[in-house]
Amino acid sequence: MSVSLNGGQRSSDMAEQQLIRSIISGGFPAGGELPPERSLSLQFGVGRPALREALQRLERDGWLTLRQGRPALVNDYWQKGNLNTLVNLAQTFERLPEDFIVHLLELRAVLAPVYISQAVARNPAKVVALLADWEALPDQGEAYAVFDWEMHKKTAVLSGNPLYVLLLNSFDPVYIPLATRYFQRQKQRQASRRFYAAFLAAAMAGDGERTELIVREAMTESIALWQEKGAAEDQGP
């Protein structure tokens, strides 16, 4: 049985997080083997029962393949993972591969036009109500991040497809911190204000098709703006 450590974290959870970080960072590369359980227990400072619990969860989530009498095999988590793997990645976002954010934005650019346009087609009045206060948003990155995330999650609910909701919930630990970074720049906030205005007009008209086009254009623009932001940070002041 896994016990709680100081601060309330279970030893199996600690071992799981350390293993994930090691896999993401390349310390345990895909296709290779983990060290024996005895070595891992000593390395992470946890008992073998807690370590085995962590290993079993990581196998369930696609990170590892456990083998009887042999060290666990490290999987390519992009190929073998599942929705839980996405949650694991989101919870360790400070150590994510550099291209993860772009992948996330590309996924959003595919999905958001669909669930948002479905929400407008099914419940235009409720979508309008969600957007009613966008002009009163404080000109601050965090305020925009919170508003944007609530808009995505609530329109996913209004779309009528619960799978969209489950998928978005996977990003709860990471979306607002990353979106706050994105919205720190005035250019990004201005782009979102244009988007919300056009989106609200289409929702008021109950025009799902027009909404889909508006959202797709805005999501595509957000990818370009994020990449532009990253390039500017790389260049420094």
MIDREN-574636 format. One line per 5 residues: number of its first residue (from 1); their letters; for each residue y, x negated, z of N, C-alpha, C, CB. Coordinates in nm, 2 decimals. Glycine has a CB too. Example, Ala and Ser with C-alpha at 12.3 -4.5 7.8 and 13.67 -1.06 7.14 Angstrom:
1) as) -0.57:-1.32:0.78:-0.45:-1.23:0.78:-0.33:-1.32:0.78:-0.45:-1.13:0.90  -0.22:-1.28:0.71:-0.11:-1.37:0.71:0.00:-1.29:0.79:-0.06:-1.41:0.57
END
This chain:
1) msvsl) -0.12:-0.08:0.00:0.00:0.00:0.00:0.12:-0.09:0.00:0.00:0.10:0.12  0.23:-0.05:-0.07:0.35:-0.13:-0.08:0.44:-0.09:0.04:0.42:-0.10:-0.21  0.50:-0.20:0.10:0.58:-0.18:0.21:0.73:-0.20:0.17:0.54:-0.28:0.33  0.82:-0.14:0.25:0.96:-0.16:0.23:1.01:-0.29:0.28:1.04:-0.04:0.29  1.10:-0.35:0.21:1.16:-0.48:0.25:1.29:-0.45:0.31:1.17:-0.58:0.13
6) nggqr) 1.36:-0.55:0.36:1.50:-0.53:0.42:1.58:-0.46:0.31:1.56:-0.66:0.46  1.66:-0.36:0.35:1.74:-0.29:0.25:1.67:-0.17:0.19:1.79:-0.38:0.14  1.54:-0.15:0.23:1.47:-0.03:0.18:1.39:-0.05:0.05:1.57:0.08:0.17  1.40:-0.16:-0.02:1.33:-0.17:-0.14:1.19:-0.21:-0.12:1.40:-0.28:-0.23  1.10:-0.13:-0.18:0.95:-0.16:-0.17:0.92:-0.29:-0.24:0.87:-0.05:-0.23
11) ssdma) 0.82:-0.36:-0.18:0.78:-0.49:-0.23:0.72:-0.48:-0.37:0.68:-0.56:-0.14  0.66:-0.37:-0.40:0.60:-0.35:-0.54:0.72:-0.33:-0.64:0.51:-0.23:-0.54  0.82:-0.26:-0.59:0.94:-0.24:-0.68:1.01:-0.37:-0.71:1.04:-0.14:-0.62  1.02:-0.45:-0.61:1.08:-0.59:-0.62:1.00:-0.67:-0.72:1.09:-0.66:-0.49  0.87:-0.67:-0.71:0.78:-0.75:-0.80:0.80:-0.69:-0.94:0.64:-0.74:-0.75
16) eqqli) 0.80:-0.56:-0.95:0.81:-0.50:-1.09:0.94:-0.55:-1.15:0.81:-0.35:-1.08  1.05:-0.54:-1.08:1.18:-0.58:-1.14:1.19:-0.72:-1.17:1.29:-0.54:-1.04  1.13:-0.81:-1.09:1.13:-0.95:-1.12:1.04:-0.98:-1.24:1.08:-1.03:-1.00  0.93:-0.91:-1.25:0.85:-0.94:-1.37:0.92:-0.89:-1.50:0.72:-0.86:-1.36  0.99:-0.77:-1.49:1.06:-0.73:-1.61:1.17:-0.82:-1.65:1.12:-0.59:-1.58
21) rsiis) 1.24:-0.87:-1.55:1.35:-0.97:-1.58:1.30:-1.09:-1.65:1.43:-1.00:-1.46  1.18:-1.14:-1.59:1.12:-1.26:-1.65:1.07:-1.24:-1.79:1.00:-1.30:-1.56  1.02:-1.12:-1.82:0.98:-1.09:-1.96:1.10:-1.08:-2.05:0.90:-0.95:-1.96  1.20:-1.01:-2.01:1.32:-0.99:-2.09:1.38:-1.13:-2.12:1.42:-0.90:-2.02  1.39:-1.21:-2.02:1.46:-1.34:-2.04:1.37:-1.44:-2.11:1.49:-1.40:-1.90
26) ggfpa) 1.24:-1.41:-2.14:1.16:-1.50:-2.21:1.08:-1.59:-2.12:1.24:-1.58:-2.31  1.09:-1.58:-1.99:1.02:-1.66:-1.90:0.87:-1.63:-1.91:1.06:-1.63:-1.75  0.83:-1.51:-1.94:0.69:-1.47:-1.97:0.70:-1.41:-2.11:0.63:-1.37:-1.87  0.68:-1.49:-2.22:0.70:-1.45:-2.35:0.59:-1.35:-2.40:0.71:-1.56:-2.45  0.63:-1.27:-2.49:0.53:-1.18:-2.55:0.42:-1.25:-2.62:0.60:-1.08:-2.66
31) ggelp) 0.29:-1.21:-2.60:0.18:-1.27:-2.65:0.12:-1.37:-2.56:0.21:-1.34:-2.78  0.19:-1.41:-2.46:0.14:-1.50:-2.36:0.07:-1.43:-2.24:0.25:-1.60:-2.31  0.02:-1.51:-2.15:-0.05:-1.46:-2.03:0.04:-1.48:-1.91:-0.18:-1.53:-2.01  0.03:-1.38:-1.82:0.09:-1.40:-1.69:0.02:-1.51:-1.61:0.10:-1.27:-1.61  0.08:-1.57:-1.51:0.01:-1.66:-1.42:-0.09:-1.58:-1.34:0.10:-1.74:-1.33
36) persl) -0.19:-1.64:-1.28:-0.29:-1.56:-1.19:-0.21:-1.49:-1.08:-0.39:-1.66:-1.13  -0.28:-1.38:-1.03:-0.22:-1.30:-0.93:-0.18:-1.38:-0.81:-0.32:-1.19:-0.89  -0.26:-1.47:-0.77:-0.23:-1.55:-0.65:-0.10:-1.63:-0.67:-0.34:-1.65:-0.62  -0.08:-1.68:-0.78:0.05:-1.76:-0.81:0.17:-1.66:-0.82:0.04:-1.83:-0.95  0.15:-1.54:-0.88:0.26:-1.45:-0.88:0.30:-1.40:-0.74:0.22:-1.33:-0.97
41) slqfg) 0.20:-1.37:-0.66:0.22:-1.33:-0.52:0.31:-1.43:-0.45:0.09:-1.30:-0.45  0.27:-1.56:-0.46:0.35:-1.66:-0.40:0.49:-1.67:-0.46:0.28:-1.79:-0.41  0.50:-1.66:-0.59:0.63:-1.68:-0.66:0.73:-1.57:-0.62:0.61:-1.67:-0.81  0.68:-1.44:-0.61:0.76:-1.33:-0.58:0.77:-1.29:-0.43:0.72:-1.21:-0.66  0.69:-1.36:-0.35:0.69:-1.33:-0.21:0.64:-1.20:-0.17:0.83:-1.35:-0.16
46) vgrpa) 0.54:-1.15:-0.24:0.48:-1.01:-0.21:0.33:-1.03:-0.19:0.52:-0.91:-0.32  0.27:-0.93:-0.13:0.12:-0.93:-0.11:0.06:-0.89:-0.24:0.08:-0.84:0.00  -0.07:-0.92:-0.25:-0.14:-0.89:-0.38:-0.16:-0.74:-0.40:-0.28:-0.96:-0.38  -0.18:-0.66:-0.30:-0.18:-0.51:-0.33:-0.05:-0.46:-0.39:-0.21:-0.44:-0.20  0.06:-0.51:-0.34:0.19:-0.47:-0.39:0.21:-0.52:-0.54:0.31:-0.52:-0.31
51) lreal) 0.16:-0.64:-0.56:0.17:-0.70:-0.69:0.08:-0.62:-0.79:0.13:-0.85:-0.69  -0.04:-0.58:-0.75:-0.12:-0.50:-0.84:-0.06:-0.37:-0.87:-0.26:-0.49:-0.77  0.00:-0.31:-0.77:0.07:-0.18:-0.80:0.18:-0.20:-0.90:0.13:-0.12:-0.67  0.25:-0.30:-0.89:0.36:-0.33:-0.99:0.30:-0.36:-1.13:0.44:-0.45:-0.95  0.19:-0.43:-1.14:0.12:-0.46:-1.26:0.07:-0.34:-1.33:0.01:-0.56:-1.24
56) qrler) 0.01:-0.25:-1.25:-0.04:-0.12:-1.30:0.07:-0.04:-1.36:-0.11:-0.04:-1.20  0.19:-0.03:-1.30:0.30:0.04:-1.35:0.35:-0.02:-1.48:0.41:0.05:-1.25  0.35:-0.15:-1.48:0.40:-0.22:-1.61:0.30:-0.20:-1.72:0.42:-0.37:-1.58  0.18:-0.19:-1.69:0.08:-0.16:-1.80:0.11:-0.02:-1.85:-0.06:-0.18:-1.75  0.13:0.07:-1.76:0.16:0.21:-1.80:0.28:0.22:-1.89:0.18:0.30:-1.68
61) dgwlt) 0.38:0.14:-1.86:0.50:0.14:-1.94:0.51:0.05:-2.06:0.62:0.11:-1.84  0.40:-0.01:-2.09:0.39:-0.09:-2.21:0.43:-0.24:-2.20:0.48:-0.03:-2.31  0.46:-0.28:-2.08:0.50:-0.42:-2.07:0.38:-0.52:-2.08:0.58:-0.44:-1.94  0.27:-0.47:-2.02:0.15:-0.56:-2.00:0.02:-0.49:-2.05:0.14:-0.60:-1.86  -0.08:-0.58:-2.08:-0.21:-0.53:-2.09:-0.30:-0.60:-1.99:-0.27:-0.56:-2.24
66) lrqgr) -0.35:-0.52:-1.89:-0.44:-0.58:-1.79:-0.58:-0.60:-1.84:-0.44:-0.49:-1.66  -0.64:-0.71:-1.80:-0.77:-0.74:-1.85:-0.86:-0.78:-1.73:-0.77:-0.86:-1.95  -0.98:-0.73:-1.72:-1.07:-0.75:-1.61:-1.11:-0.90:-1.61:-1.19:-0.67:-1.63  -1.08:-0.96:-1.49:-1.12:-1.10:-1.47:-1.04:-1.20:-1.54:-1.26:-1.12:-1.51  -0.93:-1.16:-1.61:-0.84:-1.25:-1.68:-0.70:-1.22:-1.65:-0.87:-1.25:-1.84
71) palvn) -0.60:-1.31:-1.67:-0.46:-1.28:-1.64:-0.41:-1.18:-1.74:-0.38:-1.41:-1.66  -0.31:-1.10:-1.70:-0.25:-1.00:-1.78:-0.19:-1.06:-1.91:-0.15:-0.91:-1.70  -0.20:-0.98:-2.02:-0.13:-1.03:-2.14:0.01:-0.96:-2.15:-0.22:-0.99:-2.26  0.11:-1.04:-2.19:0.24:-0.98:-2.20:0.26:-0.92:-2.34:0.35:-1.10:-2.18  0.30:-0.80:-2.34:0.32:-0.72:-2.47:0.46:-0.74:-2.52:0.29:-0.58:-2.45
76) dywqk) 0.47:-0.72:-2.65:0.61:-0.70:-2.71:0.65:-0.56:-2.67:0.60:-0.72:-2.87  0.74:-0.55:-2.58:0.78:-0.42:-2.52:0.85:-0.33:-2.62:0.87:-0.44:-2.40  0.91:-0.39:-2.72:0.98:-0.31:-2.83:0.87:-0.24:-2.91:1.06:-0.40:-2.92  0.75:-0.29:-2.92:0.64:-0.23:-3.00:0.55:-0.15:-2.91:0.56:-0.34:-3.07  0.53:-0.18:-2.79:0.43:-0.12:-2.70:0.49:-0.02:-2.60:0.34:-0.22:-2.64
81) gnlnt) 0.62:-0.03:-2.59:0.68:0.05:-2.48:0.69:0.20:-2.50:0.82:0.00:-2.46  0.75:0.27:-2.41:0.76:0.41:-2.41:0.89:0.45:-2.34:0.64:0.49:-2.35  0.91:0.58:-2.31:1.03:0.63:-2.25:1.06:0.56:-2.12:1.03:0.78:-2.23  0.95:0.53:-2.04:0.97:0.46:-1.91:1.02:0.32:-1.93:0.83:0.46:-1.84  0.98:0.26:-2.04:1.03:0.12:-2.07:1.18:0.13:-2.09:0.96:0.07:-2.20
86) lvnla) 1.22:0.23:-2.16:1.37:0.25:-2.18:1.44:0.26:-2.05:1.39:0.37:-2.26  1.38:0.33:-1.95:1.44:0.34:-1.82:1.44:0.20:-1.75:1.36:0.44:-1.73  1.33:0.13:-1.76:1.33:-0.01:-1.71:1.44:-0.09:-1.76:1.19:-0.07:-1.73  1.46:-0.09:-1.89:1.56:-0.17:-1.96:1.70:-0.13:-1.91:1.55:-0.15:-2.11  1.72:0.00:-1.90:1.85:0.05:-1.86:1.88:0.01:-1.72:1.86:0.20:-1.86
91) qtfer) 1.78:0.00:-1.63:1.80:-0.03:-1.49:1.83:-0.18:-1.47:1.69:0.01:-1.41  1.80:-0.26:-1.57:1.82:-0.41:-1.56:1.92:-0.45:-1.67:1.69:-0.48:-1.58  2.02:-0.36:-1.70:2.11:-0.38:-1.81:2.19:-0.51:-1.81:2.20:-0.26:-1.82  2.21:-0.57:-1.69:2.29:-0.69:-1.69:2.21:-0.81:-1.75:2.32:-0.72:-1.55  2.08:-0.79:-1.77:2.00:-0.90:-1.83:1.94:-0.86:-1.96:1.89:-0.93:-1.73
96) lpedf) 1.99:-0.76:-2.02:1.94:-0.71:-2.15:1.97:-0.81:-2.26:2.00:-0.57:-2.18  1.88:-0.81:-2.36:1.91:-0.88:-2.48:2.04:-0.84:-2.54:1.80:-0.87:-2.59  2.11:-0.93:-2.61:2.25:-0.91:-2.65:2.26:-0.79:-2.75:2.31:-1.03:-2.71  2.15:-0.77:-2.83:2.16:-0.67:-2.93:2.12:-0.53:-2.88:2.08:-0.71:-3.05  2.09:-0.52:-2.75:2.04:-0.39:-2.70:2.15:-0.29:-2.71:2.00:-0.41:-2.55
101) ivhll) 2.28:-0.32:-2.69:2.39:-0.22:-2.69:2.40:-0.17:-2.83:2.52:-0.29:-2.64  2.40:-0.26:-2.93:2.41:-0.21:-3.07:2.29:-0.12:-3.10:2.41:-0.33:-3.17  2.17:-0.15:-3.06:2.06:-0.06:-3.08:2.08:0.07:-3.01:1.93:-0.13:-3.02  2.13:0.07:-2.89:2.16:0.20:-2.82:2.26:0.28:-2.90:2.21:0.17:-2.68  2.37:0.22:-2.95:2.47:0.29:-3.02:2.42:0.34:-3.16:2.59:0.20:-3.05
106) elrav) 2.33:0.27:-3.22:2.26:0.31:-3.34:2.18:0.44:-3.32:2.18:0.20:-3.41  2.10:0.43:-3.20:2.02:0.55:-3.17:2.11:0.67:-3.14:1.94:0.52:-3.04  2.22:0.65:-3.07:2.31:0.76:-3.05:2.37:0.81:-3.18:2.43:0.71:-2.96  2.40:0.73:-3.27:2.45:0.77:-3.40:2.36:0.86:-3.48:2.49:0.65:-3.49  2.23:0.84:-3.46:2.12:0.92:-3.52:2.11:1.05:-3.45:1.99:0.85:-3.53
111) lapvy) 2.10:1.05:-3.32:2.07:1.17:-3.24:2.19:1.26:-3.21:2.01:1.13:-3.11  2.30:1.20:-3.17:2.42:1.28:-3.13:2.46:1.38:-3.23:2.53:1.19:-3.09  2.48:1.35:-3.36:2.52:1.45:-3.45:2.43:1.57:-3.46:2.53:1.39:-3.59  2.30:1.55:-3.43:2.20:1.66:-3.43:2.22:1.75:-3.31:2.06:1.61:-3.44  2.21:1.69:-3.19:2.21:1.78:-3.07:2.35:1.84:-3.05:2.17:1.71:-2.95
116) isqav) 2.46:1.77:-3.09:2.59:1.83:-3.07:2.61:1.94:-3.17:2.70:1.72:-3.09  2.57:1.92:-3.29:2.59:2.03:-3.39:2.51:2.15:-3.36:2.56:1.98:-3.54  2.39:2.13:-3.31:2.30:2.24:-3.26:2.37:2.31:-3.15:2.16:2.19:-3.22  2.43:2.24:-3.06:2.50:2.30:-2.94:2.61:2.39:-3.00:2.55:2.20:-2.85  2.69:2.34:-3.09:2.80:2.42:-3.15:2.74:2.55:-3.22:2.88:2.34:-3.25
121) arnpa) 2.63:2.53:-3.29:2.57:2.65:-3.36:2.52:2.75:-3.27:2.46:2.60:-3.46  2.46:2.71:-3.15:2.40:2.80:-3.06:2.50:2.85:-2.95:2.29:2.73:-2.98  2.59:2.77:-2.91:2.68:2.81:-2.80:2.82:2.75:-2.82:2.63:2.76:-2.66  2.89:2.80:-2.93:3.02:2.74:-2.95:3.12:2.76:-2.84:3.08:2.80:-3.08  3.12:2.87:-2.77:3.22:2.90:-2.67:3.20:2.80:-2.55:3.21:3.04:-2.62
126) kvval) 3.07:2.77:-2.52:3.05:2.68:-2.41:3.09:2.53:-2.45:2.90:2.68:-2.37  3.07:2.50:-2.57:3.11:2.36:-2.62:3.26:2.35:-2.61:3.06:2.34:-2.76  3.33:2.46:-2.65:3.48:2.46:-2.65:3.52:2.44:-2.50:3.53:2.59:-2.70  3.45:2.51:-2.41:3.49:2.49:-2.27:3.47:2.35:-2.22:3.41:2.59:-2.18  3.37:2.28:-2.27:3.34:2.14:-2.23:3.46:2.05:-2.27:3.21:2.09:-2.29
131) ladwe) 3.52:2.08:-2.38:3.62:2.00:-2.44:3.76:2.04:-2.41:3.60:2.00:-2.59  3.77:2.15:-2.34:3.91:2.21:-2.32:4.01:2.12:-2.25:3.89:2.33:-2.23  3.96:2.03:-2.16:4.05:1.94:-2.09:4.06:1.80:-2.14:4.01:1.94:-1.94  4.02:1.77:-2.26:4.01:1.64:-2.30:4.15:1.57:-2.31:3.95:1.63:-2.44  4.26:1.66:-2.34:4.39:1.60:-2.35:4.45:1.56:-2.22:4.48:1.70:-2.42
136) alpdq) 4.39:1.61:-2.11:4.44:1.57:-1.97:4.37:1.45:-1.92:4.42:1.69:-1.88  4.29:1.39:-1.99:4.21:1.27:-1.95:4.31:1.16:-1.91:4.12:1.22:-2.05  4.30:1.10:-1.79:4.38:0.98:-1.75:4.35:0.87:-1.86:4.35:0.93:-1.61  4.45:0.79:-1.88:4.43:0.69:-1.98:4.37:0.56:-1.92:4.57:0.65:-2.05  4.24:0.59:-1.88:4.17:0.48:-1.81:4.03:0.48:-1.86:4.17:0.51:-1.65
141) geaya) 3.97:0.36:-1.87:3.84:0.34:-1.93:3.73:0.42:-1.86:3.80:0.20:-1.93  3.73:0.42:-1.72:3.62:0.49:-1.65:3.63:0.64:-1.67:3.63:0.46:-1.50  3.76:0.70:-1.67:3.77:0.84:-1.69:3.71:0.88:-1.83:3.92:0.88:-1.68  3.74:0.80:-1.93:3.69:0.83:-2.06:3.53:0.82:-2.06:3.75:0.74:-2.17  3.48:0.72:-1.99:3.34:0.70:-1.99:3.27:0.82:-1.93:3.30:0.57:-1.91
146) vfdwe) 3.32:0.87:-1.81:3.26:0.98:-1.74:3.27:1.10:-1.83:3.33:1.00:-1.61  3.38:1.13:-1.89:3.40:1.25:-1.97:3.30:1.25:-2.09:3.54:1.26:-2.02  3.29:1.13:-2.15:3.21:1.11:-2.27:3.06:1.14:-2.24:3.23:0.98:-2.33  3.02:1.08:-2.13:2.88:1.09:-2.09:2.84:1.24:-2.05:2.85:1.00:-1.97  2.93:1.31:-1.98:2.91:1.45:-1.95:2.91:1.53:-2.07:3.02:1.50:-1.85
151) mhkkt) 2.99:1.50:-2.17:2.99:1.57:-2.30:2.86:1.56:-2.37:3.10:1.53:-2.39  2.81:1.44:-2.37:2.68:1.42:-2.44:2.56:1.49:-2.37:2.65:1.27:-2.45  2.56:1.48:-2.24:2.45:1.54:-2.16:2.45:1.69:-2.17:2.45:1.49:-2.02  2.57:1.75:-2.16:2.58:1.89:-2.16:2.56:1.95:-2.29:2.72:1.93:-2.10  2.61:1.88:-2.40:2.58:1.94:-2.53:2.43:1.92:-2.56:2.66:1.86:-2.64
156) avlsg) 2.36:1.82:-2.51:2.22:1.81:-2.53:2.15:1.93:-2.46:2.16:1.68:-2.47  2.19:1.97:-2.35:2.14:2.09:-2.28:2.16:2.21:-2.37:2.20:2.11:-2.14  2.28:2.23:-2.42:2.32:2.34:-2.50:2.25:2.35:-2.63:2.47:2.35:-2.52  2.20:2.23:-2.68:2.13:2.23:-2.81:2.00:2.31:-2.80:2.10:2.09:-2.85  1.95:2.33:-2.68:1.82:2.41:-2.67:1.70:2.32:-2.68:1.82:2.51:-2.77
161) nplyv) 1.71:2.19:-2.70:1.59:2.10:-2.71:1.59:2.01:-2.59:1.60:2.02:-2.84  1.50:2.04:-2.50:1.49:1.96:-2.37:1.46:1.82:-2.39:1.40:2.03:-2.27  1.40:1.78:-2.50:1.36:1.64:-2.52:1.49:1.55:-2.53:1.28:1.63:-2.65  1.59:1.61:-2.59:1.72:1.53:-2.60:1.77:1.50:-2.46:1.82:1.61:-2.68  1.75:1.60:-2.37:1.80:1.58:-2.23:1.72:1.48:-2.16:1.79:1.72:-2.15
166) lllns) 1.59:1.48:-2.18:1.50:1.38:-2.11:1.54:1.24:-2.16:1.36:1.41:-2.14  1.56:1.23:-2.29:1.60:1.10:-2.35:1.73:1.05:-2.29:1.60:1.10:-2.50  1.83:1.13:-2.29:1.96:1.09:-2.24:1.95:1.05:-2.09:2.06:1.20:-2.26  1.87:1.13:-2.01:1.86:1.10:-1.87:1.81:0.96:-1.85:1.77:1.20:-1.80  1.74:0.90:-1.94:1.69:0.76:-1.93:1.80:0.66:-1.93:1.60:0.73:-2.05
171) fdpvy) 1.92:0.70:-1.98:2.03:0.61:-1.99:2.13:0.63:-1.87:2.10:0.62:-2.12  2.10:0.71:-1.78:2.19:0.74:-1.67:2.24:0.61:-1.60:2.13:0.83:-1.57  2.15:0.52:-1.57:2.19:0.40:-1.49:2.29:0.31:-1.57:2.07:0.32:-1.45  2.29:0.32:-1.70:2.36:0.22:-1.78:2.48:0.27:-1.86:2.26:0.15:-1.88  2.48:0.40:-1.89:2.58:0.45:-1.99:2.72:0.43:-1.94:2.55:0.59:-2.02
176) iplat) 2.75:0.48:-1.82:2.89:0.48:-1.77:2.94:0.34:-1.75:2.90:0.56:-1.64  2.86:0.25:-1.69:2.92:0.11:-1.68:2.95:0.05:-1.82:2.82:0.02:-1.61  2.86:0.07:-1.91:2.88:0.01:-2.05:2.99:0.08:-2.12:2.75:0.02:-2.13  3.00:0.22:-2.10:3.11:0.29:-2.17:3.24:0.26:-2.11:3.08:0.44:-2.16  3.24:0.23:-1.98:3.37:0.19:-1.92:3.42:0.06:-1.98:3.35:0.17:-1.76
181) ryfqr) 3.33:-0.04:-2.00:3.37:-0.16:-2.07:3.42:-0.13:-2.21:3.25:-0.26:-2.08  3.35:-0.04:-2.28:3.39:0.00:-2.42:3.53:0.06:-2.42:3.29:0.10:-2.48  3.56:0.15:-2.32:3.68:0.22:-2.32:3.80:0.14:-2.26:3.67:0.35:-2.25  3.78:0.02:-2.22:3.89:-0.06:-2.16:4.00:-0.08:-2.26:3.83:-0.19:-2.11  3.96:-0.09:-2.39:4.06:-0.11:-2.50:4.12:0.01:-2.54:3.99:-0.19:-2.62
186) qkqrq) 4.25:0.01:-2.56:4.33:0.12:-2.60:4.28:0.17:-2.74:4.48:0.09:-2.61  4.24:0.08:-2.82:4.20:0.12:-2.96:4.08:0.22:-2.95:4.16:0.00:-3.04  3.98:0.19:-2.86:3.87:0.28:-2.84:3.90:0.41:-2.79:3.76:0.21:-2.75  4.00:0.42:-2.69:4.04:0.54:-2.64:4.11:0.63:-2.74:4.13:0.52:-2.51  4.19:0.56:-2.82:4.26:0.64:-2.93:4.16:0.69:-3.03:4.36:0.54:-3.00
191) asrrf) 4.06:0.62:-3.07:3.96:0.67:-3.16:3.89:0.79:-3.10:3.86:0.56:-3.19  3.86:0.78:-2.97:3.79:0.90:-2.91:3.88:1.02:-2.90:3.75:0.86:-2.76  4.01:1.00:-2.88:4.10:1.11:-2.88:4.11:1.18:-3.01:4.25:1.07:-2.84  4.10:1.10:-3.12:4.10:1.16:-3.25:3.96:1.24:-3.27:4.11:1.06:-3.36  3.86:1.18:-3.22:3.73:1.25:-3.23:3.72:1.38:-3.15:3.62:1.15:-3.18
196) yaafl) 3.77:1.38:-3.03:3.77:1.50:-2.95:3.85:1.61:-3.01:3.82:1.47:-2.81  3.97:1.57:-3.07:4.05:1.67:-3.13:3.98:1.74:-3.25:4.18:1.61:-3.18  3.92:1.66:-3.34:3.85:1.71:-3.45:3.72:1.79:-3.41:3.81:1.60:-3.55  3.65:1.74:-3.31:3.53:1.80:-3.26:3.57:1.94:-3.20:3.47:1.72:-3.15  3.68:1.95:-3.12:3.72:2.07:-3.07:3.75:2.18:-3.17:3.84:2.05:-2.97
201) aaama) 3.82:2.13:-3.28:3.86:2.22:-3.39:3.74:2.28:-3.45:3.95:2.15:-3.49  3.64:2.20:-3.48:3.51:2.24:-3.54:3.44:2.33:-3.45:3.43:2.12:-3.58  3.43:2.30:-3.32:3.36:2.39:-3.23:3.43:2.53:-3.22:3.36:2.32:-3.09  3.56:2.53:-3.22:3.64:2.66:-3.21:3.61:2.74:-3.33:3.79:2.63:-3.20  3.58:2.68:-3.44:3.54:2.75:-3.57:3.40:2.78:-3.57:3.58:2.67:-3.69
206) gdger) 3.32:2.73:-3.47:3.17:2.76:-3.47:3.10:2.69:-3.59:3.15:2.90:-3.47  3.16:2.58:-3.64:3.11:2.52:-3.76:3.02:2.40:-3.73:3.23:2.47:-3.85  2.89:2.43:-3.72:2.79:2.33:-3.69:2.78:2.22:-3.79:2.66:2.39:-3.67  2.79:2.25:-3.92:2.78:2.15:-4.02:2.90:2.05:-4.02:2.77:2.22:-4.16  3.02:2.11:-4.00:3.14:2.03:-3.99:3.13:1.94:-3.87:3.27:2.11:-3.99
211) teliv) 3.08:1.99:-3.76:3.07:1.92:-3.64:2.97:1.80:-3.66:3.01:2.01:-3.52  2.86:1.82:-3.73:2.77:1.71:-3.75:2.83:1.60:-3.82:2.65:1.76:-3.83  2.91:1.63:-3.92:2.98:1.52:-4.00:3.08:1.45:-3.91:3.05:1.58:-4.12  3.16:1.52:-3.83:3.26:1.46:-3.74:3.19:1.36:-3.64:3.34:1.57:-3.67  3.09:1.41:-3.58:3.02:1.33:-3.48:2.96:1.21:-3.54:2.91:1.41:-3.41
216) reamt) 2.89:1.22:-3.66:2.83:1.11:-3.72:2.94:1.00:-3.76:2.76:1.15:-3.85  3.05:1.04:-3.81:3.16:0.95:-3.84:3.21:0.88:-3.72:3.27:1.02:-3.91  3.22:0.95:-3.61:3.27:0.90:-3.48:3.17:0.80:-3.42:3.30:1.00:-3.38  3.04:0.83:-3.43:2.94:0.74:-3.37:2.93:0.62:-3.45:2.81:0.82:-3.36  2.94:0.63:-3.58:2.94:0.51:-3.67:3.06:0.42:-3.64:2.93:0.55:-3.82
221) esial) 3.17:0.48:-3.62:3.29:0.40:-3.59:3.28:0.33:-3.46:3.42:0.50:-3.59  3.21:0.40:-3.36:3.20:0.33:-3.23:3.12:0.20:-3.24:3.13:0.43:-3.13  3.02:0.20:-3.33:2.94:0.08:-3.35:3.03:-0.03:-3.40:2.82:0.10:-3.44  3.11:0.00:-3.50:3.20:-0.10:-3.55:3.30:-0.15:-3.45:3.28:-0.05:-3.67  3.35:-0.06:-3.37:3.45:-0.10:-3.26:3.39:-0.18:-3.15:3.51:0.03:-3.20
226) wqekg) 3.26:-0.15:-3.12:3.19:-0.23:-3.02:3.17:-0.37:-3.07:3.06:-0.17:-2.98  3.13:-0.38:-3.19:3.10:-0.52:-3.25:3.24:-0.59:-3.26:3.04:-0.50:-3.39  3.34:-0.52:-3.30:3.47:-0.59:-3.30:3.52:-0.64:-3.17:3.58:-0.49:-3.36  3.49:-0.56:-3.06:3.52:-0.60:-2.93:3.44:-0.72:-2.89:3.49:-0.48:-2.83  3.31:-0.72:-2.92:3.23:-0.84:-2.89:3.28:-0.96:-2.96:3.09:-0.81:-2.93
231) aaedq) 3.32:-0.95:-3.08:3.37:-1.07:-3.16:3.50:-1.12:-3.09:3.40:-1.03:-3.30  3.59:-1.02:-3.05:3.71:-1.07:-2.98:3.68:-1.14:-2.85:3.80:-0.95:-2.96  3.59:-1.09:-2.78:3.55:-1.16:-2.65:3.49:-1.30:-2.67:3.45:-1.07:-2.57  3.42:-1.31:-2.78:3.36:-1.44:-2.81:3.47:-1.54:-2.84:3.26:-1.43:-2.93  3.57:-1.49:-2.91:3.68:-1.58:-2.95:3.77:-1.63:-2.83:3.76:-1.52:-3.06
236) gp) 3.77:-1.54:-2.73:3.85:-1.57:-2.61:3.99:-1.53:-2.63:3.83:-1.71:-2.57  4.08:-1.56:-2.53:4.22:-1.52:-2.54:4.29:-1.61:-2.64:4.29:-1.54:-2.40
END
